[in-house]
Amino acid sequence: MQVSVGFPFLRLPVNATECILECMDNSSILIFSITSTRATQLVANHNRQSEAIRINFGNDIKLHVKTRGVFNLLVVFQPTRTNPLALNTYVQVDETVHSWVNTYFQLKNYITHAMIVFNQKSIEVEVLRGYLFPKDLVEDQFRRLKYLLVISNNQFALSENSVLKGVQKVEVGYEERNRIWMISNKFDSPEFQLTGAYKISANDGRQATVVFKLTYGLSIVELIVGDFLTDNNFRLR
């Protein structure tokens, strides 16, 4: 009889688990984090650093993490033909591509875990022409989200009416619009046309600024939680 012996990773001393986590690549550490609540906490305490999380919406959905100035692919999702709620999931570890079908653990769960694992409060979203940005995917992240960037070559998808439909908003004044424009250009951003800027408020009292821009045929929407105009560390894309 063949006996399978597991590796007692979760029972190792803290120093040993830290060494192992340090050797794991980004995809491996993300997938490990979803295996249990204890694994999630262990990875969160590991404090792996990143600069941003990016999601690409097109024929498939790609989740990236930016470390050391480079975006690395974490997971690829493809909707199944038989079940619209299921996702074909692909992860490459070293030279091997692992795949499975998700019916319970949805894309928004992966986004949540990616933000926890990589200690990130910034999300960048790219929406290709012909696809709409599914706002419900990031609604669960708003309590921890500090910055959201959405880029699309479909101007209608990111128009002020479609993005802020049903949302109470107040248009920012002339001086504040100028400050937004100056902050963007101070960091060598590409030339853009600022088409709108609004203040919105959440039920818990938090405030955010939503900025609409056009540049080189692309529509850009930025959501910034808090007062970024007084934050010297903030950088508009």
VOBA-1610 file (N, C-alpha, C; in pm, whole numbers, padded with zeros to 5 digits, always signed):
BEGIN
Met+00084-00119+00000Met+00000+00000+00000Met+00088+00124+00000Gln+00055+00218-00090Gln+00133+00341-00100Gln+00081+00444-00001Val+00171+00501+00077Val+00134+00599+00179Val+00183+00736+00136Ser+00092+00833+00138Ser+00127+00970+00102Ser+00157+01049+00229Val+00272+01113+00232Val+00314+01190+00348Val+00318+01338+00309Gly+00242+01420+00380Gly+00239+01563+00351Gly+00351+01637+00419Phe+00379+01757+00371Phe+00482+01842+00429Phe+00416+01934+00530Pro+00453+01928+00656Pro+00384+02005+00763Pro+00425+02152+00764Phe+00401+02221+00654Phe+00448+02358+00638Phe+00391+02450+00745Leu+00262+02440+00773Leu+00198+02531+00867Leu+00240+02508+01013Arg+00308+02395+01037Arg+00353+02365+01173Arg+00501+02394+01194Leu+00565+02449+01093Leu+00707+02483+01104Leu+00726+02608+01188Pro+00846+02626+01246Pro+00877+02751+01318Pro+00865+02871+01224Val+00844+02987+01281Val+00822+03108+01202Val+00940+03136+01109Asn+01063+03121+01159Asn+01180+03149+01075Asn+01185+03058+00953Ala+01143+02931+00972Ala+01145+02836+00861Ala+01039+02871+00757Thr+00918+02906+00804Thr+00812+02943+00708Thr+00848+03070+00633Glu+00914+03164+00699Glu+00955+03287+00633Glu+01054+03259+00521Cys+01148+03168+00547Cys+01248+03133+00445Cys+01182+03068+00323Ile+01084+02982+00349Ile+01014+02914+00238Ile+00931+03014+00159Leu+00857+03102+00227Leu+00776+03201+00158Leu+00862+03294+00074Glu+00981+03326+00125Glu+01071+03415+00052Glu+01117+03352-00079Cys+01125+03219-00083Cys+01169+03147-00203Cys+01056+03124-00303Met+00931+03144-00263Met+00817+03120-00351Met+00799+03237-00447Asp+00763+03206-00573Asp+00734+03314-00667Asp+00596+03371-00639Asn+00561+03480-00708Asn+00437+03551-00678Asn+00312+03466-00702Ser+00311+03388-00811Ser+00195+03305-00841Ser+00177+03197-00733Ser+00287+03135-00693Ser+00279+03028-00593Ser+00229+03081-00459Ile+00278+03198-00420Ile+00239+03251-00290Ile+00093+03296-00290Leu+00043+03343-00406Leu-00098+03380-00415Leu-00187+03257-00405Ile-00154+03151-00479Ile-00235+03029-00476Ile-00230+02965-00338Phe-00113+02967-00273Phe-00103+02912-00138Phe-00194+02988-00042Ser-00207+03118-00061Ser-00284+03201+00033Ser-00432+03165+00033Ile-00483+03106-00074Ile-00627+03076-00081Ile-00660+02938-00027Thr-00559+02863+00017Thr-00586+02726+00062Thr-00654+02719+00197Ser-00632+02818+00283Ser-00696+02818+00415Ser-00684+02956+00476Thr-00763+02979+00581Thr-00757+03107+00652Thr-00621+03127+00717Arg-00565+03018+00770Arg-00434+03028+00834Arg-00325+03060+00733Ala-00337+03003+00614Ala-00239+03031+00508Ala-00247+03179+00468Thr-00370+03233+00459Thr-00387+03374+00425Thr-00319+03462+00528Gln-00339+03433+00656Gln-00279+03513+00762Gln-00127+03502+00761Leu-00077+03382+00734Leu+00067+03360+00730Leu+00131+03442+00619Val+00068+03441+00503Val+00122+03515+00389Val+00110+03667+00412Ala-00002+03709+00472Ala-00019+03851+00500Ala+00089+03902+00595Asn+00124+03823+00693Asn+00229+03861+00789Asn+00367+03859+00725His+00380+03786+00614His+00509+03780+00544His+00547+03916+00486Asn+00446+03998+00455Asn+00469+04137+00413Asn+00548+04146+00282Arg+00504+04071+00182Arg+00567+04082+00050Arg+00526+04215-00014Gln+00624+04288-00064Gln+00600+04422-00115Gln+00569+04422-00265Ser+00491+04520-00307Ser+00461+04538-00449Ser+00431+04685-00473Glu+00418+04721-00600Glu+00392+04860-00636Glu+00251+04882-00688Ala+00189+04780-00745Ala+00051+04792-00795Ala+00001+04655-00836Ile-00131+04644-00848Ile-00196+04526-00903Ile-00270+04570-01028Arg-00256+04495-01136Arg-00322+04530-01263Arg-00412+04416-01308Ile-00531+04452-01359Ile-00624+04355-01415Ile-00653+04395-01559Asn-00637+04304-01653Asn-00668+04326-01794Asn-00795+04251-01831Phe-00896+04323-01881Phe-01021+04262-01925Phe-01023+04258-02078Gly-01032+04138-02135Gly-01041+04119-02278Gly-01105+03985-02305Asn-01053+03911-02404Asn-01102+03775-02429Asn-01085+03688-02306Asp-00978+03714-02232Asp-00960+03650-02102Asp-00927+03760-02001Ile-00915+03725-01877Ile-00887+03820-01769Ile-00752+03785-01710Lys-00663+03883-01703Lys-00528+03858-01655Lys-00502+03943-01531Leu-00447+03879-01429Leu-00414+03945-01304Leu-00262+03954-01291His-00211+04077-01278His-00067+04100-01268His-00034+04168-01136Val+00091+04155-01094Val+00142+04232-00981Val+00271+04300-01025Lys+00290+04424-00983Lys+00408+04500-01021Lys+00508+04500-00907Thr+00625+04444-00933Thr+00735+04444-00837Thr+00863+04486-00908Arg+00939+04573-00842Arg+01065+04624-00897Arg+01045+04686-01036Gly+00932+04755-01053Gly+00906+04828-01176Gly+00853+04745-01291Val+00829+04615-01270Val+00787+04526-01378Val+00658+04456-01338Phe+00561+04450-01433Phe+00438+04375-01409Phe+00461+04228-01444Asn+00433+04140-01348Asn+00445+03996-01368Asn+00307+03931-01366Leu+00284+03841-01461Leu+00155+03773-01472Leu+00139+03674-01357Leu+00025+03684-01287Leu-00004+03592-01177Leu-00098+03480-01221Val-00217+03519-01268Val-00323+03424-01300Val-00395+03469-01427Val-00437+03371-01508Val-00522+03398-01626Val-00655+03329-01605Phe-00764+03403-01628Phe-00899+03348-01612Phe-00970+03352-01747Gln-01043+03245-01777Gln-01126+03240-01896Gln-01264+03188-01858Pro-01371+03264-01893Pro-01506+03215-01863Pro-01533+03083-01935Thr-01603+02993-01868Thr-01639+02865-01931Thr-01764+02884-02015Arg-01782+02796-02113Arg-01898+02807-02202Arg-02024+02751-02137Thr-02009+02655-02047Thr-02126+02587-01990Thr-02181+02656-01866Asn-02093+02724-01789Asn-02135+02787-01665Asn-02078+02928-01660Pro-02163+03033-01674Pro-02111+03170-01676Pro-02047+03213-01545Leu-02076+03141-01435Leu-02018+03175-01305Leu-01886+03103-01280Ala-01852+03009-01368Ala-01729+02932-01351Ala-01615+02995-01432Leu-01493+02978-01385Leu-01376+03032-01453Leu-01271+02924-01472Asn-01221+02911-01595Asn-01102+02831-01617Asn-00983+02912-01567Thr-00905+02855-01477Thr-00796+02928-01412Thr-00662+02867-01451Tyr-00569+02953-01491Tyr-00437+02907-01536Tyr-00328+02980-01459Val-00236+02903-01404Val-00123+02960-01330Val+00004+02890-01376Gln+00107+02969-01407Gln+00235+02911-01446Gln+00333+02922-01331Val+00387+02808-01290Val+00489+02801-01187Val+00612+02737-01250Asp+00721+02811-01253Asp+00842+02770-01326Asp+00804+02748-01473Glu+00820+02627-01525Glu+00788+02600-01665Glu+00657+02525-01682Thr+00585+02503-01573Thr+00463+02422-01577Thr+00340+02511-01562Val+00240+02488-01648Val+00114+02560-01639Val+00012+02472-01570His-00042+02517-01460His-00145+02445-01386His-00281+02507-01417Ser-00383+02426-01432Ser-00516+02478-01464Ser-00623+02401-01388Trp-00732+02469-01359Trp-00847+02407-01295Trp-00968+02497-01320Val-01087+02447-01287Val-01210+02523-01304Val-01259+02569-01168Asn-01282+02700-01155Asn-01334+02758-01031Asn-01484+02778-01042Thr-01558+02725-00947Thr-01702+02750-00942Thr-01740+02827-00816Tyr-01657+02823-00715Tyr-01688+02893-00590Tyr-01597+03014-00570Phe-01467+02993-00588Phe-01370+03100-00564Phe-01366+03189-00687Gln-01431+03305-00680Gln-01449+03391-00795Gln-01335+03491-00810Leu-01339+03565-00921Leu-01234+03660-00951Leu-01216+03763-00841Lys-01327+03812-00785Lys-01314+03914-00680Lys-01245+03858-00557Asn-01255+03725-00534Asn-01181+03666-00423Asn-01031+03669-00449Tyr-00992+03643-00574Tyr-00850+03650-00609Tyr-00798+03793-00593Ile-00880+03892-00632Ile-00838+04031-00618Ile-00817+04064-00471Thr-00911+04020-00387Thr-00898+04043-00243Thr-00770+03983-00189His-00743+03856-00225His-00623+03789-00176His-00497+03855-00230Ala-00500+03899-00356Ala-00382+03965-00412Ala-00350+04093-00336Met-00453+04169-00299Met-00431+04292-00223Met-00374+04262-00085Ile-00421+04152-00024Ile-00371+04113+00108Ile-00227+04060+00098Val-00205+03969+00003Val-00075+03903-00010Val+00035+04003-00042Phe+00006+04098-00132Phe+00109+04190-00177Phe+00098+04327-00111Asn+00022+04334-00001Asn+00012+04456+00079Asn-00013+04578-00009Gln-00116+04566-00092Gln-00140+04667-00194Gln-00278+04729-00179Lys-00285+04860-00194Lys-00412+04932-00192Lys-00436+05007-00321Ser-00358+04971-00424Ser-00370+05036-00554Ser-00401+04932-00661Ile-00503+04957-00742Ile-00541+04866-00850Ile-00545+04944-00981Glu-00485+04887-01085Glu-00493+04942-01220Glu-00573+04846-01306Val-00669+04897-01382Val-00756+04814-01464Val-00747+04861-01608Glu-00726+04768-01702Glu-00726+04798-01844Glu-00841+04722-01910Val-00931+04795-01975Val-01048+04736-02039Val-01034+04753-02189Leu-01028+04642-02265Leu-01013+04647-02410Leu-01146+04682-02476Arg-01139+04731-02598Arg-01259+04771-02671Arg-01355+04653-02685Gly-01482+04682-02665Gly-01583+04578-02675Gly-01617+04514-02542Tyr-01546+04554-02437Tyr-01570+04498-02304Tyr-01602+04611-02207Leu-01689+04583-02111Leu-01727+04681-02011Leu-01658+04648-01879Phe-01626+04752-01805Phe-01562+04734-01675Phe-01666+04689-01574Pro-01654+04566-01520Pro-01751+04517-01422Pro-01726+04579-01284Lys-01796+04688-01257Lys-01772+04764-01133Lys-01792+04680-01008Asp-01880+04578-01015Asp-01907+04498-00896Asp-01785+04420-00849Leu-01686+04399-00938Leu-01569+04322-00900Leu-01481+04395-00798Val-01485+04526-00800Val-01400+04602-00707Val-01479+04665-00593Glu-01611+04651-00596Glu-01690+04711-00488Glu-01652+04654-00352Asp-01619+04523-00349Asp-01579+04462-00222Asp-01443+04512-00173Gln-01367+04575-00262Gln-01232+04620-00224Gln-01230+04764-00174Phe-01344+04835-00185Phe-01342+04979-00159Phe-01300+05014-00018Arg-01323+04926+00079Arg-01287+04959+00217Arg-01136+04963+00236Arg-01062+04888+00155Arg-00916+04891+00167Arg-00850+04963+00051Leu-00926+04993-00054Leu-00870+05054-00173Leu-00841+05202-00150Lys-00721+05245-00193Lys-00683+05385-00183Lys-00677+05451-00320Tyr-00651+05370-00423Tyr-00636+05426-00557Tyr-00680+05325-00661Leu-00762+05369-00757Leu-00809+05284-00865Leu-00790+05358-00996Leu-00722+05295-01090Leu-00699+05351-01223Leu-00765+05259-01325Val-00851+05314-01410Val-00916+05237-01516Val-00885+05301-01649Ile-00833+05222-01744Ile-00798+05270-01878Ile-00875+05189-01981Ser-00931+05256-02082Ser-01003+05185-02186Ser-00994+05265-02316Asn-00995+05192-02431Asn-01005+05260-02559Asn-01150+05273-02604Asn-01242+05239-02513Asn-01385+05257-02536Asn-01431+05376-02452Gln-01440+05494-02516Gln-01470+05615-02441Gln-01608+05611-02377Phe-01704+05545-02443Phe-01839+05538-02387Phe-01841+05459-02257Ala-01759+05352-02250Ala-01759+05266-02131Ala-01715+05341-02008Leu-01628+05442-02027Leu-01576+05517-01912Leu-01624+05661-01913Ser-01740+05685-01970Ser-01794+05821-01968Ser-01842+05854-01828Glu-01856+05982-01801Glu-01900+06026-01670Glu-02039+05973-01637Asn-02126+05968-01738Asn-02263+05920-01715Asn-02266+05771-01680Ser-02179+05691-01744Ser-02182+05547-01718Ser-02112+05512-01588Val-02003+05578-01556Val-01927+05546-01435Val-01997+05595-01309Leu-02051+05716-01315Leu-02110+05778-01196Leu-02263+05776-01199Lys-02320+05688-01277Lys-02465+05678-01285Lys-02523+05640-01148Gly-02615+05721-01099Gly-02679+05694-00971Gly-02597+05732-00849Val-02479+05791-00870Val-02391+05829-00759Val-02404+05978-00732Gln-02424+06016-00608Gln-02428+06158-00572Gln-02288+06215-00579Lys-02273+06325-00650Lys-02140+06380-00674Lys-02146+06532-00674Val-02030+06592-00648Val-02016+06737-00652Val-01895+06768-00738Glu-01914+06848-00842Glu-01802+06883-00929Glu-01704+06973-00855Val-01575+06945-00872Val-01473+07024-00802Val-01463+07162-00866Gly-01412+07255-00789Gly-01402+07391-00838Gly-01287+07412-00935Tyr-01280+07534-00990Tyr-01181+07567-01092Tyr-01038+07552-01040Glu-01011+07604-00919Glu-00875+07598-00864Glu-00832+07454-00840Glu-00923+07371-00791Glu-00887+07232-00764Glu-00863+07156-00893Arg-00940+07185-00997Arg-00915+07124-01129Arg-00775+07158-01177Asn-00735+07282-01160Asn-00601+07322-01202Asn-00493+07250-01124Arg-00516+07229-00995Arg-00418+07157-00913Arg-00407+07012-00959Ile-00520+06949-00992Ile-00517+06812-01045Ile-00435+06806-01173Trp-00458+06902-01261Trp-00386+06905-01388Trp-00236+06924-01366Met-00199+07012-01273Met-00058+07038-01246Met+00010+06918-01183Ile-00058+06847-01092Ile+00001+06729-01029Ile+00029+06622-01133Ser-00063+06602-01225Ser-00044+06500-01328Ser+00075+06533-01416Asn+00088+06659-01457Asn+00195+06696-01548Asn+00330+06707-01479Lys+00329+06729-01349Lys+00456+06741-01276Lys+00536+06611-01281Phe+00465+06497-01299Phe+00533+06368-01299Phe+00549+06312-01440Asp+00558+06401-01541Asp+00584+06359-01679Asp+00478+06263-01731Ser+00352+06283-01691Ser+00244+06204-01747Ser+00225+06243-01893Pro+00168+06152-01976Pro+00142+06190-02115Pro+00041+06304-02121Glu+00044+06381-02230Glu-00049+06493-02244Glu-00192+06440-02240Phe-00279+06511-02171Phe-00415+06466-02159Phe-00509+06584-02149Gln-00636+06557-02174Gln-00741+06654-02158Gln-00823+06616-02035Leu-00826+06703-01937Leu-00904+06680-01816Leu-01050+06713-01847Thr-01135+06611-01848Thr-01275+06631-01889Thr-01371+06643-01771Gly-01328+06604-01652Gly-01418+06615-01537Gly-01350+06571-01410Ala-01393+06626-01297Ala-01340+06587-01166Ala-01451+06610-01064Tyr-01477+06507-00981Tyr-01590+06512-00890Tyr-01551+06459-00752Lys-01618+06509-00650Lys-01607+06457-00514Lys-01726+06366-00487Ile-01700+06248-00433Ile-01807+06158-00393Ile-01782+06116-00249Ser-01888+06073-00180Ser-01877+06034-00040Ser-01940+05897-00019Ala-01880+05818+00070Ala-01934+05688+00107Ala-02023+05703+00229Asn-02099+05599+00259Asn-02190+05603+00374Asn-02116+05618+00506Asp-01990+05571+00510Asp-01913+05580+00634Asp-01841+05714+00650Gly-01866+05807+00557Gly-01808+05940+00568Gly-01680+05960+00490Arg-01620+05854+00437Arg-01498+05869+00360Arg-01528+05943+00229Gln-01433+06024+00184Gln-01449+06098+00060Gln-01345+06053-00041Ala-01381+06068-00168Ala-01290+06032-00275Ala-01307+06130-00390Thr-01205+06139-00472Thr-01209+06222-00592Thr-01207+06130-00714Val-01295+06157-00809Val-01299+06080-00934Val-01259+06174-01047Val-01156+06137-01122Val-01100+06221-01227Val-01119+06152-01362Phe-01167+06227-01461Phe-01187+06175-01597Phe-01091+06247-01691Lys-01019+06166-01773Lys-00920+06224-01864Lys-00925+06151-01998Leu-00878+06220-02103Leu-00861+06162-02236Leu-00717+06185-02278Thr-00654+06081-02336Thr-00518+06095-02386Thr-00490+05990-02493Tyr-00443+06034-02609Tyr-00405+05944-02718Tyr-00513+05840-02749Gly-00638+05883-02753Gly-00747+05792-02786Gly-00790+05701-02673Leu-00735+05719-02554Leu-00770+05637-02439Leu-00850+05719-02338Ser-00947+05653-02274Ser-01020+05714-02164Ser-00959+05666-02034Ile-00942+05756-01939Ile-00882+05724-01810Ile-00973+05775-01700Val-01000+05688-01604Val-01074+05727-01484Val-00989+05690-01363Glu-00973+05785-01272Glu-00898+05762-01150Glu-00987+05788-01029Leu-00985+05696-00934Leu-01054+05716-00807Leu-00949+05721-00698Ile-00946+05832-00625Ile-00846+05852-00521Ile-00918+05875-00389Val-00895+05787-00294Val-00961+05798-00164Val-00879+05892-00076Gly-00946+05988-00013Gly-00877+06083+00072Gly-00838+06208-00005Asp-00756+06291+00056Asp-00715+06418-00003Asp-00577+06404-00064Phe-00572+06360-00190Phe-00441+06337-00253Phe-00370+06467-00284Leu-00443+06579-00288Leu-00380+06705-00323Leu-00285+06754-00216Thr-00295+06699-00094Thr-00202+06737+00013Thr-00104+06625+00042Asp-00105+06519-00041Asp-00017+06404-00019Asp+00097+06409-00120Asn+00217+06446-00075Asn+00331+06459-00166Asn+00377+06326-00222Asn+00336+06214-00158Asn+00378+06083-00205Asn+00286+06030-00314Phe+00171+06100-00339Phe+00077+06048-00437Phe+00120+06086-00578Arg+00096+05994-00669Arg+00133+06021-00808Arg+00017+05985-00900Leu-00038+06085-00966Leu-00140+06057-01067Leu-00073+06000-01191Arg-00139+05898-01254Arg-00082+05838-01375Arg-00093+05935-01491
//
